[in-house]
Amino acid sequence: MTEYLQHIADNPMASLAVVANLIIIESLLSVDNAAVLATMVMDLPEKQRKRALKYGIIGAYFFRGICLVFASFLIQIWWLKPLGGLYLLYLVWDWWKGKKTKTKKDDLLDKKSNWFYRHTVHRIGPFWSTVILVELMDLAFSIDNVFAAVAFTENLVLIWIGVFIGILAMRYVAQGFVRLMEQFPFLETSAFLVILVLGLKLTVSVVEHYRPELPFSQFMVSHTADHLTTAITVAIFFVPVLTSLMFGVPKVRRKHDHGHHGH
């Protein structure tokens, strides 16, 4: 643990950049998480809706806590990193496919077509079936978060700080991000581009493991590679926002936003 803290003390700005990046990623994954959970409980009566969401938030905290503990093992088991990378790449592919067919959100959120929901709804009722489904989604999202965090840095202290703030972000930052994404719809694409970068970084760790003597492998495990990842991901978010504000490219508003930006 002391070596992690020493690394932060030696590289304060780089560490701060990593934590800032983690907060952005955690927040964006939390927005996705929050949107999915909100839609999943919509068909319940209003009183049950709030209860189901409350259980959902508690579950999210719980699973992220477990995944944080798991992060220390994740760093030590080499093959989990490329596996996590492939999983992040799958998320990007799934999003891209959904963007082309425009039905992904419905597929994801249509509980009636969900195998688990169909098999449990008659036994335990729609409320508990929904709650369990929400918890399963929480677990999936928590795994996303930790894989994304480990792609940025192997410094456990930084991962814990970033993911812990991400947990808090689920309650507070998520709403702000939803507003930001209403004004800058392209931020969704930015988020998935970042996940693509992280997925690729984790996946190529196979080369680092089997051929550590290669210059590529030595570069990928260096601090320079970490700093480069941080710089690229920050640029993916901020460059389009800046060009949008200064030059109007990419476009700021959605089509159905009649003449005003998100408030």
C-alpha positions as CSV (number, residue, x, y, z in Angstrom):
1,M,0.0,0.0,0.0
2,T,2.9,2.4,0.8
3,E,4.3,2.0,-2.7
4,Y,0.9,3.1,-4.2
5,L,0.8,6.2,-1.9
6,Q,4.5,6.9,-2.7
7,H,3.6,6.8,-6.4
8,I,0.8,9.4,-5.9
9,A,3.2,11.6,-3.9
10,D,5.8,11.4,-6.6
11,N,3.3,12.1,-9.4
12,P,0.5,14.3,-8.0
13,M,-0.7,15.9,-11.3
14,A,-0.7,12.5,-13.1
15,S,-2.6,10.9,-10.2
16,L,-5.1,13.8,-10.2
17,A,-5.6,13.3,-13.9
18,V,-6.3,9.6,-13.5
19,V,-8.8,10.2,-10.7
20,A,-10.5,12.9,-12.8
21,N,-10.7,10.5,-15.7
22,L,-12.1,7.8,-13.4
23,I,-14.7,10.1,-12.1
24,I,-15.8,11.0,-15.7
25,I,-16.0,7.3,-16.7
26,E,-17.7,6.2,-13.5
27,S,-20.2,9.1,-13.9
28,L,-21.0,8.2,-17.5
29,L,-21.4,4.5,-16.6
30,S,-23.6,5.6,-13.6
31,V,-25.8,7.7,-16.0
32,D,-26.3,4.6,-18.1
33,N,-26.9,2.6,-15.0
34,A,-29.4,5.1,-13.6
35,A,-31.2,5.4,-17.0
36,V,-31.6,1.6,-17.2
37,L,-32.8,1.3,-13.6
38,A,-35.3,4.1,-14.0
39,T,-36.7,2.6,-17.1
40,M,-36.9,-0.9,-15.6
41,V,-39.1,0.2,-12.7
42,M,-41.4,2.4,-14.9
43,D,-44.2,-0.2,-15.2
44,L,-44.5,-0.7,-11.4
45,P,-47.0,1.4,-9.3
46,E,-45.5,4.7,-8.2
47,K,-44.9,3.7,-4.5
48,Q,-43.2,0.4,-5.5
49,R,-41.1,2.3,-8.1
50,K,-39.3,4.4,-5.4
51,R,-38.8,1.3,-3.3
52,A,-37.4,-0.7,-6.2
53,L,-35.0,2.2,-7.1
54,K,-33.9,2.5,-3.5
55,Y,-33.1,-1.3,-3.4
56,G,-31.3,-0.7,-6.8
57,I,-29.1,2.0,-5.4
58,I,-28.3,-0.1,-2.3
59,G,-27.4,-3.0,-4.6
60,A,-25.2,-0.7,-6.7
61,Y,-23.3,0.4,-3.6
62,F,-23.0,-3.2,-2.4
63,F,-21.7,-4.7,-5.7
64,R,-19.3,-1.8,-6.3
65,G,-17.9,-2.4,-2.9
66,I,-17.4,-6.1,-3.6
67,C,-15.9,-5.2,-7.0
68,L,-13.5,-2.8,-5.3
69,V,-12.2,-5.6,-3.1
70,F,-12.0,-7.7,-6.3
71,A,-9.9,-5.0,-8.0
72,S,-6.9,-6.0,-5.9
73,F,-7.2,-9.6,-7.2
74,L,-8.0,-8.4,-10.7
75,I,-4.6,-6.7,-10.9
76,Q,-2.8,-9.9,-9.9
77,I,-4.6,-12.4,-12.2
78,W,-3.1,-11.4,-15.6
79,W,-5.7,-13.1,-17.9
80,L,-8.6,-11.2,-16.3
81,K,-7.3,-8.0,-17.9
82,P,-7.6,-9.1,-21.5
83,L,-10.9,-10.8,-20.7
84,G,-12.1,-7.5,-19.2
85,G,-10.8,-5.7,-22.4
86,L,-12.8,-8.0,-24.6
87,Y,-15.9,-7.4,-22.5
88,L,-15.5,-3.6,-22.8
89,L,-15.0,-4.0,-26.6
90,Y,-18.2,-6.1,-26.6
91,L,-20.1,-3.2,-24.8
92,V,-18.9,-0.8,-27.6
93,W,-19.9,-3.2,-30.3
94,D,-23.3,-3.8,-28.7
95,W,-23.9,0.0,-28.5
96,W,-22.8,0.5,-32.1
97,K,-25.1,-2.2,-33.3
98,G,-27.9,-0.7,-31.3
99,K,-27.3,2.7,-32.7
100,K,-27.6,1.4,-36.2
101,T,-30.8,-0.6,-35.5
102,K,-32.3,2.0,-33.0
103,T,-33.8,-0.8,-31.0
104,K,-31.1,-1.5,-28.5
105,K,-32.7,0.5,-25.6
106,D,-35.9,-1.4,-26.1
107,D,-34.2,-4.8,-26.2
108,L,-32.2,-4.0,-23.1
109,L,-35.2,-2.8,-21.1
110,D,-38.0,-5.0,-22.3
111,K,-38.4,-7.0,-19.1
112,K,-41.1,-9.2,-20.6
113,S,-38.6,-10.7,-23.1
114,N,-36.0,-11.2,-20.4
115,W,-35.6,-14.9,-19.6
116,F,-35.0,-14.4,-15.9
117,Y,-38.0,-12.0,-15.5
118,R,-40.4,-14.4,-17.3
119,H,-39.4,-17.3,-15.2
120,T,-39.7,-15.5,-11.8
121,V,-42.5,-13.0,-12.2
122,H,-45.3,-15.6,-11.5
123,R,-43.4,-17.0,-8.5
124,I,-42.4,-13.9,-6.7
125,G,-44.4,-11.2,-8.3
126,P,-43.5,-8.3,-10.6
127,F,-42.0,-6.2,-7.8
128,W,-39.4,-8.7,-6.5
129,S,-38.6,-9.9,-10.1
130,T,-37.9,-6.3,-11.0
131,V,-35.7,-5.7,-8.0
132,I,-33.7,-8.9,-8.7
133,L,-33.3,-7.9,-12.3
134,V,-32.2,-4.4,-11.2
135,E,-29.6,-6.0,-8.9
136,L,-28.3,-8.2,-11.8
137,M,-27.9,-5.1,-13.9
138,D,-26.1,-3.4,-11.0
139,L,-23.6,-6.3,-10.8
140,A,-23.0,-6.0,-14.6
141,F,-22.4,-2.3,-14.3
142,S,-20.1,-2.7,-11.3
143,I,-17.9,-5.1,-13.3
144,D,-17.8,-2.4,-16.2
145,N,-16.6,0.2,-13.7
146,V,-13.8,-1.9,-12.2
147,F,-12.5,-3.0,-15.6
148,A,-12.5,0.5,-16.8
149,A,-10.7,1.7,-13.7
150,V,-8.0,-1.0,-13.9
151,A,-7.4,-0.1,-17.6
152,F,-6.4,3.4,-16.4
153,T,-4.1,2.5,-13.6
154,E,-2.9,-0.4,-11.4
155,N,-2.6,1.9,-8.5
156,L,-5.1,0.4,-6.0
157,V,-5.4,3.7,-4.0
158,L,-6.4,5.6,-7.2
159,I,-8.8,2.9,-8.3
160,W,-10.5,3.0,-4.8
161,I,-10.7,6.8,-4.8
162,G,-12.1,6.9,-8.4
163,V,-14.6,4.1,-8.0
164,F,-15.7,5.4,-4.5
165,I,-16.4,8.8,-6.0
166,G,-18.2,7.0,-8.8
167,I,-20.5,5.4,-6.2
168,L,-21.3,8.8,-4.9
169,A,-21.7,10.0,-8.5
170,M,-24.6,7.6,-8.9
171,R,-26.7,9.8,-6.7
172,Y,-25.5,13.3,-7.5
173,V,-23.3,13.6,-10.6
174,A,-25.6,11.4,-12.7
175,Q,-28.3,14.1,-13.0
176,G,-25.8,16.7,-14.1
177,F,-24.4,14.4,-16.7
178,V,-27.9,13.7,-18.0
179,R,-28.3,17.5,-18.5
180,L,-24.9,17.8,-20.1
181,M,-25.7,14.9,-22.5
182,E,-29.0,16.6,-23.4
183,Q,-27.0,19.7,-24.4
184,F,-24.1,17.7,-26.0
185,P,-25.6,14.5,-27.3
186,F,-22.2,13.5,-28.8
187,L,-20.9,12.9,-25.3
188,E,-22.5,9.5,-25.5
189,T,-20.3,8.7,-28.5
190,S,-17.3,10.1,-26.6
191,A,-18.0,7.8,-23.7
192,F,-18.0,4.8,-25.9
193,L,-14.8,5.9,-27.7
194,V,-13.2,6.1,-24.3
195,I,-14.4,2.6,-23.4
196,L,-13.1,1.4,-26.8
197,V,-9.6,2.9,-25.9
198,L,-9.7,1.2,-22.5
199,G,-10.9,-2.1,-24.0
200,L,-8.0,-2.1,-26.5
201,K,-5.5,-1.2,-23.8
202,L,-6.7,-4.2,-21.6
203,T,-6.9,-6.6,-24.5
204,V,-3.3,-6.0,-25.7
205,S,-2.0,-6.9,-22.2
206,V,-1.9,-10.4,-23.6
207,V,1.2,-9.3,-25.6
208,E,2.7,-7.8,-22.4
209,H,2.2,-11.1,-20.6
210,Y,3.6,-13.5,-23.3
211,R,6.3,-11.2,-24.9
212,P,7.4,-8.8,-22.1
213,E,10.8,-8.3,-23.9
214,L,9.2,-6.5,-26.9
215,P,9.6,-2.7,-27.0
216,F,5.8,-2.5,-27.4
217,S,5.2,-4.4,-24.1
218,Q,7.8,-2.3,-22.3
219,F,6.1,0.8,-23.5
220,M,2.6,-0.4,-22.5
221,V,3.6,-1.0,-18.9
222,S,5.4,2.4,-18.6
223,H,4.1,5.5,-16.9
224,T,4.3,7.2,-20.4
225,A,1.6,4.8,-21.7
226,D,-0.6,5.6,-18.6
227,H,-0.2,9.3,-19.2
228,L,-0.9,8.9,-22.9
229,T,-4.1,7.0,-22.1
230,T,-5.2,9.7,-19.7
231,A,-4.4,12.5,-22.3
232,I,-6.3,10.7,-25.1
233,T,-9.4,10.0,-23.0
234,V,-9.5,13.6,-21.7
235,A,-9.1,14.9,-25.3
236,I,-12.0,12.6,-26.5
237,F,-14.3,14.4,-24.0
238,F,-13.1,17.9,-24.1
239,V,-12.0,18.6,-27.7
240,P,-15.6,18.0,-29.2
241,V,-17.1,20.1,-26.4
242,L,-14.7,22.9,-27.1
243,T,-15.1,22.8,-30.9
244,S,-18.9,22.6,-30.4
245,L,-18.9,25.7,-28.3
246,M,-16.5,27.6,-30.5
247,F,-17.4,26.5,-34.0
248,G,-20.8,24.7,-33.6
249,V,-19.3,21.4,-34.7
250,P,-20.4,18.8,-33.6
251,K,-24.0,20.1,-33.3
252,V,-25.1,21.0,-29.8
253,R,-28.9,20.4,-29.8
254,R,-31.0,17.3,-30.4
255,K,-33.5,17.5,-33.2
256,H,-36.5,17.6,-30.9
257,D,-35.0,20.4,-28.8
258,H,-37.0,23.3,-30.1
259,G,-34.7,26.3,-30.1
260,H,-33.3,26.0,-26.7
261,H,-30.4,24.2,-25.0
262,G,-30.8,21.9,-22.0
263,H,-31.2,24.0,-18.8
